[in-house]
């Protein structure tokens, strides 16, 4: 058999297909009363019909198989306050008693032993009570207190809903990160972003529904944005990683340097036609379906992704607002600005991670130096991000979530000026997307060790997030290995008091 150049083969194959269908296509157009308008209307109605499929809404595991585009926007369970979500993740565990949960008794009783029992499981030996090195001041009309670490974020306190009673189950970074991101600290489960993608799809078919910018590769790594047993299209798309500067964060191989777009299109069409016979004979070959759809999405991303990541299109005032003109805030500022551009372009779930290999927020020692450095890097970018969302009318239907995998103890580690891990009580905050602004929910004890009032487990946090996005956490299920799974497993309660 003589060798045929690849391009000639693709052209001949497609030419034959075109010729065989030419008469049919012309006759359809000739005989239809409205011509192209009729076809456009049919396509629109078909898309709306698929979006309203009740199986998609309920999370049936068969949905998505053989769909033209499984990422298309889906109808929520009920009217949603938020259309999209961004998670500003502070890896390592910022100290709640030094940021958004002031404890005056720490100042009074510094140096004394904790006057009640310690948890049964400790990450390290506990010392005496350690006062906060920072003062707290009231801000905004709400008068909520914020520490000196966050002077710029404090200006937005009337937009923030401070959740002071979070608690988890694991004092180690790996387990706590997995619990926060997937709902399980023991098993490989789909991530929060994957569940949101599965339930809602995306508003831009040329971009992934779930993007994670500069994610950490440690403590769970890809499992923190993986889809596990959910369909492959639900997995997060990483943009760089925590070891790279944000300026270098790109999707790998976003440009094809060997062949042009026309040839790529022909290759994909041929690949799909070759697989079609096998695909139609299979009952529900989700793996093959996911692979083919990933090829299609990658093809479409080539023309859209570079444009979204091109920050040169932004004004100097905007770059300054995010702190990109300052070497201290430039890196995280770039991530936040990219996040806004992704959200604005229709991406459903965006995560931005603040992490580095040296300090992170994990101050077992050197609390003052470490938290001062970290807060300085993120304070102005976060404030700029909130201002920008609000100015563009995006904050109203965008849920912003801030926090780490746990908090820190009010006690010092033995012989140090740092704080240990504390999953028993910590703080996160939300903004926009249907939550009450200028509002503090729940409380830890008088020293900040345990959540005691309106306790909010990580399962409750996930249930509340899904509710704000119009999803019932008990209905968003997926059948796998003989049972129905959900993000919140058999727990989870919506914190209705924080809903606006």
C-alpha positions in Angstrom: 0.0 0.0 0.0 1.5 3.3 -1.1 2.0 6.0 1.5 -0.5 8.8 1.4 0.3 12.2 3.0 -1.9 12.7 6.1 -3.3 16.0 4.8 -4.3 14.4 1.5 -6.0 11.6 3.3 -8.0 13.9 5.6 -9.0 16.1 2.6 -10.1 13.1 0.5 -12.0 11.5 3.4 -13.9 14.7 4.2 -14.5 15.5 0.5 -16.1 12.1 0.0 -18.3 12.6 3.1 -19.3 16.1 1.9 -20.1 14.9 -1.6 -22.3 12.0 -0.4 -24.3 14.4 1.8 -24.5 17.4 -0.6 -27.8 16.5 -2.2 -29.5 15.8 1.1 -28.3 19.1 2.6 -29.4 21.1 -0.4 -32.8 19.5 -0.5 -33.3 20.2 3.2 -32.5 23.8 2.8 -34.6 24.1 -0.4 -37.6 22.4 1.1 -37.6 24.1 4.5 -39.9 27.1 4.7 -37.5 29.3 6.7 -34.1 28.1 5.4 -31.2 28.9 7.6 -33.5 30.7 10.1 -35.4 27.4 10.6 -32.1 25.5 11.3 -31.0 28.1 13.7 -34.3 28.0 15.6 -34.1 24.2 15.7 -30.6 24.2 17.2 -31.7 26.8 19.8 -34.7 24.8 20.8 -32.7 21.6 21.0 -30.1 23.3 23.3 -32.8 24.6 25.5 -34.5 21.2 25.6 -31.3 19.5 26.7 -30.6 22.2 29.3 -34.1 21.6 30.9 -33.6 17.8 31.0 -34.8 16.8 34.5 -32.2 14.0 34.6 -29.5 16.6 34.3 -31.0 18.6 37.1 -31.2 15.6 39.5 -27.7 14.4 38.8 -28.5 11.1 37.2 -25.3 9.2 36.3 -26.4 8.4 32.8 -26.7 12.0 31.8 -23.7 13.4 29.8 -23.2 10.2 27.8 -23.3 10.9 24.1 -24.2 14.5 24.7 -23.1 17.0 22.1 -21.6 19.2 24.8 -22.0 18.0 28.4 -20.6 21.3 29.7 -23.6 23.3 28.4 -25.4 25.3 31.0 -28.0 23.3 33.0 -31.1 24.4 34.9 -30.6 24.6 38.7 -33.0 23.0 41.2 -34.4 26.4 42.2 -33.7 30.1 41.5 -30.1 30.8 42.4 -28.7 33.9 44.2 -25.2 33.2 42.7 -24.4 32.2 39.1 -20.7 31.6 39.8 -18.2 31.1 42.6 -14.6 32.1 43.3 -12.6 30.5 46.1 -9.7 32.5 47.5 -7.8 29.7 49.2 -5.2 30.6 51.8 -3.1 27.4 52.1 -1.7 26.5 55.4 -4.4 27.8 57.8 -4.6 31.5 58.6 -5.1 32.3 62.3 -8.7 33.4 62.9 -7.9 34.9 66.3 -5.4 37.2 64.5 -7.6 38.2 61.5 -11.4 38.2 61.8 -12.2 36.7 65.3 -10.8 38.9 68.1 -10.5 37.5 71.6 -9.8 40.1 74.3 -9.3 37.4 76.9 -6.2 36.3 75.0 -4.7 39.7 75.8 -5.7 39.5 79.5 -4.6 35.9 80.1 -1.6 35.6 77.8 1.0 33.3 79.2 -1.5 31.3 81.3 -2.6 27.7 80.6 -5.8 27.2 78.6 -8.5 26.9 81.4 -10.4 24.0 79.8 -9.6 20.7 78.3 -7.5 20.4 75.1 -8.8 18.2 72.2 -8.0 14.5 72.4 -6.0 14.7 69.2 -3.3 17.3 68.9 -0.9 17.9 66.0 1.8 19.1 68.4 2.4 19.7 72.1 0.4 22.8 73.3 1.9 25.7 75.3 0.2 28.5 77.1 -2.2 31.2 75.7 -0.6 33.5 73.2 -2.0 37.0 72.7 -2.4 38.4 69.2 0.4 40.8 68.0 -2.2 42.8 66.1 -4.9 45.2 67.2 -8.5 45.0 66.0 -10.6 47.9 64.8 -14.2 48.3 63.9 -15.0 49.2 60.3 -18.0 50.2 58.2 -21.6 50.8 59.1 -21.7 47.3 60.6 -18.8 48.0 63.0 -17.4 44.5 62.6 -13.8 44.2 63.8 -10.9 43.3 61.5 -7.3 43.1 62.5 -4.5 45.4 61.3 -3.4 42.7 59.0 -6.2 43.5 56.5 -6.6 47.3 56.2 -7.8 47.1 52.6 -10.2 44.2 53.0 -11.5 45.9 56.1 -12.9 48.7 53.8 -15.3 46.1 52.4 -16.5 44.7 55.7 -20.1 45.7 54.9 -20.0 43.3 52.0 -18.5 40.4 54.0 -20.4 37.7 55.8 -17.9 36.5 58.5 -18.3 32.8 59.3 -16.7 32.4 62.8 -17.8 28.9 63.7 -16.3 26.6 61.0 -15.0 23.2 62.3 -13.6 20.2 60.6 -12.3 16.7 61.4 -8.7 16.5 60.6 -5.7 18.4 62.2 -3.3 17.5 59.3 -2.9 19.6 56.2 -3.5 16.7 53.8 -6.7 15.4 55.4 -8.0 19.0 56.0 -7.4 20.1 52.5 -9.2 17.1 51.1 -12.1 17.5 53.5 -12.5 21.2 52.5 -12.2 20.5 48.8 -14.0 17.2 48.4 -16.0 16.6 51.6 -13.9 13.5 52.6 -10.5 13.3 54.3 -10.3 9.5 53.9 -11.3 8.6 50.3 -10.9 10.0 46.8 -14.0 11.9 46.1 -15.1 14.5 43.5 -14.1 18.1 44.4 -16.5 20.9 45.2 -15.8 22.5 41.8 -16.5 19.2 40.0 -19.9 18.9 41.8 -20.8 22.4 40.8 -19.7 21.7 37.2 -21.8 18.5 37.1 -24.8 20.3 38.5 -24.7 23.6 36.5 -22.3 23.3 33.5 -20.7 26.4 32.1 -21.9 29.6 30.5 -19.1 29.5 27.9 -18.7 26.4 25.8 -15.2 27.5 24.7 -13.8 27.4 28.3 -13.8 24.8 31.1 -16.5 25.2 33.7 -13.9 24.8 36.5 -10.5 26.5 36.6 -7.9 26.5 39.4 -5.2 29.1 39.2 -1.7 28.2 40.6 -3.0 25.3 42.8 -0.8 23.6 45.3 0.5 20.2 44.3 1.0 19.1 47.9 -1.5 17.7 50.5 -3.9 16.0 48.2 -2.6 17.6 45.0 -4.8 16.9 41.9 -7.5 15.2 44.1 -8.4 18.7 45.4 -9.6 19.6 41.9 -10.3 16.2 40.5 -13.6 14.7 39.4 -13.0 11.1 40.8 -15.9 9.0 39.6 -17.9 12.0 38.1 -17.6 12.3 34.3 -14.2 13.5 33.1 -15.5 16.9 31.9 -16.2 17.9 35.6 -12.5 17.9 36.5 -10.8 21.2 37.2 -8.3 22.7 34.7 -5.1 23.9 36.4 -3.5 27.1 35.2 0.1 26.8 36.4 0.9 25.7 39.9 2.0 27.1 43.2 5.7 26.7 42.4 5.4 29.0 39.3 5.0 32.8 39.3 1.5 33.7 38.1 3.0 35.5 35.1 4.1 32.1 33.8 0.8 30.3 34.6 -0.5 29.0 31.3 -2.4 26.0 30.1 0.2 23.6 28.6 0.2 23.2 24.9 -2.5 25.7 24.3 -1.1 26.3 20.9 -0.5 23.6 18.3 2.9 24.4 16.7 2.7 21.6 14.1 -0.7 22.0 12.3 -3.2 24.7 11.8 -6.8 25.0 13.1 -8.3 23.7 9.8 -6.3 20.5 9.9 -7.0 20.0 13.6 -10.7 20.2 12.9 -10.4 17.6 10.2 -8.5 15.3 12.5 -11.2 15.6 15.2 -14.0 14.9 12.7 -12.2 11.9 11.4 -11.5 10.6 15.0 -15.1 11.0 16.0 -16.4 9.2 12.8 -14.0 6.3 13.4 -15.3 6.0 17.0 -18.9 6.5 16.2 -19.7 2.8 15.4 -18.2 1.6 18.6 -19.8 4.5 20.5 -23.3 3.8 19.3 -23.0 0.1 20.1 -22.0 0.7 23.7 -24.6 1.3 26.3 -22.9 4.2 28.0 -19.2 4.5 27.3 -18.6 7.4 29.6 -14.8 7.1 29.3 -14.8 7.3 25.5 -17.4 10.1 25.6 -15.3 12.1 28.1 -12.1 11.7 26.0 -13.8 12.8 22.8 -15.4 15.8 24.5 -12.0 16.8 26.1 -10.5 16.8 22.6 -13.3 19.1 21.4 -12.9 21.5 24.4 -9.2 21.6 23.9 -9.7 22.6 20.3 -12.1 25.4 21.2 -9.9 26.6 24.1 -7.1 27.5 21.7 -8.9 30.6 20.5 -10.4 31.7 23.8 -8.0 30.8 26.6 -5.1 33.0 25.6 -7.3 36.0 25.2 -8.8 35.6 28.7 -5.3 35.3 30.2 -4.0 38.4 28.3 -3.8 41.0 31.1 -2.3 43.5 28.7 -5.9 44.4 27.7 -6.5 45.9 31.1 -6.0 49.6 31.9 -3.1 50.8 34.1 -5.7 51.8 36.7 -7.0 48.3 36.9 -3.5 46.8 37.2 -2.8 49.2 40.0 -6.1 48.4 41.7 -5.0 44.7 41.9 -1.5 45.7 43.1 0.2 44.4 39.9 2.4 47.5 40.0 4.0 46.4 43.3 6.4 43.4 43.6 4.8 42.4 47.0 1.3 42.1 45.6 2.0 41.5 41.9 1.9 37.7 42.0 -1.4 37.3 43.8 -2.8 40.3 42.1 -2.3 38.6 38.7 -4.2 35.6 39.9 -7.1 37.6 41.2 -7.3 39.6 37.9 -7.2 36.4 35.9 -10.0 35.1 38.1 -12.2 38.1 37.3 -11.6 37.6 33.6 -12.5 33.9 33.8 -15.6 34.7 35.8 -16.6 37.4 33.4 -16.1 35.0 30.5 -18.6 32.5 31.8 -16.4 30.1 33.9 -18.6 28.7 36.7 -16.0 27.9 39.4 -12.6 29.6 39.8 -10.1 28.9 42.6 -7.2 31.1 43.4 -4.5 29.7 45.7 -2.1 31.7 47.8 0.8 29.4 48.7 4.5 29.2 48.5 7.1 26.6 49.5 8.6 28.7 52.3 6.0 30.3 54.5 2.4 29.8 53.4 0.0 30.5 56.4 1.4 27.6 58.5 3.1 29.6 61.3 4.1 27.0 63.9 6.8 29.6 64.7 7.4 33.2 63.6 3.7 34.1 63.7 4.3 37.8 63.4 6.7 37.7 60.5 4.8 35.0 58.6 1.3 36.4 58.8 2.6 39.9 58.2 4.2 38.7 54.9 1.2 36.7 53.8 -1.4 39.3 54.5 0.6 42.0 52.8 0.7 39.8 49.6 -3.1 39.3 49.5 -4.8 42.2 51.2 -4.7 44.8 48.4 -5.4 42.2 45.6 -8.5 40.9 47.4 -9.8 44.4 48.1 -9.2 45.3 44.5 -10.9 42.2 43.3 -14.0 43.0 45.4 -14.0 46.6 44.2 -13.8 45.5 40.6 -16.5 42.9 40.9 -18.8 45.4 42.5 -18.1 48.1 39.9 -18.8 45.7 37.0 -22.1 44.5 38.6 -20.6 41.0 39.1 -20.5 40.8 42.9 -24.3 40.6 43.2 -24.4 37.2 41.6 -20.8 36.0 42.2 -20.2 34.1 45.5 -16.7 34.9 46.9 -15.3 32.5 49.5 -12.1 33.2 51.5 -10.3 30.9 53.9 -7.9 28.1 54.6 -8.2 24.4 55.6 -8.3 25.2 59.3 -7.4 27.9 61.8 -4.8 28.2 64.5 -4.8 27.5 68.2 -5.0 30.4 70.8 -2.2 28.6 72.5 1.4 28.8 71.4 3.4 25.7 70.4 5.7 24.7 73.2 8.8 27.0 73.2 7.7 29.0 70.1 5.9 32.2 69.1 3.7 30.3 66.6 0.3 28.6 66.7 -0.6 25.0 66.0 -3.3 23.7 63.6 -6.8 24.1 64.8 -9.7 22.3 63.0 -12.0 22.7 66.0 -12.9 26.3 65.4 -11.9 28.7 62.6 -13.1 31.5 60.4 -13.9 31.9 56.7 -15.9 34.6 55.0 -18.2 35.0 52.0 -19.2 38.0 50.0 -21.8 38.7 47.3 -23.9 35.9 45.8 -26.9 36.1 48.1 -25.2 36.3 51.6 -25.8 39.0 54.2 -23.1 41.7 54.1 -21.7 43.2 57.3 -22.8 40.2 59.2 -21.0 37.8 61.6 -22.4 34.3 62.0 -21.5 31.9 64.8 -18.8 32.1 67.4 -15.9 30.3 69.0 -15.4 30.1 72.7 -13.9 33.1 74.6 -10.4 32.1 73.7 -11.1 30.9 70.1 -10.4 27.2 70.4 -13.7 25.5 69.8 -16.8 26.5 67.7 -19.6 26.8 70.2 -22.4 28.9 68.6 -24.2 28.1 65.3 -21.5 25.5 64.6 -20.8 25.1 60.9 -19.2 21.9 59.9 -17.4 21.7 56.5 -20.4 19.6 55.3 -22.7 22.5 56.3 -20.4 24.9 54.4 -20.7 22.8 51.2 -24.5 22.5 51.6 -24.8 26.3 51.9 -22.5 27.0 48.9 -24.6 24.6 46.7 -27.8 26.2 48.0 -26.6 29.7 47.0 -25.9 28.3 43.5 -29.4 26.9 43.3 -28.5 23.3 44.0 -30.1 21.1 46.7 -27.2 19.2 48.2 -29.4 16.2 48.9 -30.6 16.0 45.3 -27.3 16.5 43.6 -26.2 12.8 43.6 -24.3 10.4 41.4 -24.7 6.7 41.4 -21.4 4.8 41.6 -20.4 1.4 42.8 -24.0 0.6 43.8 -24.8 3.6 45.9 -25.7 7.3 45.5 -22.9 9.7 46.4 -23.1 13.4 47.1 -20.7 16.1 48.2 -22.1 16.3 51.7 -22.4 12.4 52.0 -25.1 11.8 54.7 -24.7 15.2 56.5 -24.9 18.9 55.7 -27.3 21.6 56.8 -27.8 25.0 55.0 -27.0 28.0 57.2 -30.1 29.9 56.3 -29.4 32.7 58.7 -26.7 34.0 56.4 -28.9 34.2 53.3 -29.8 37.8 52.2 
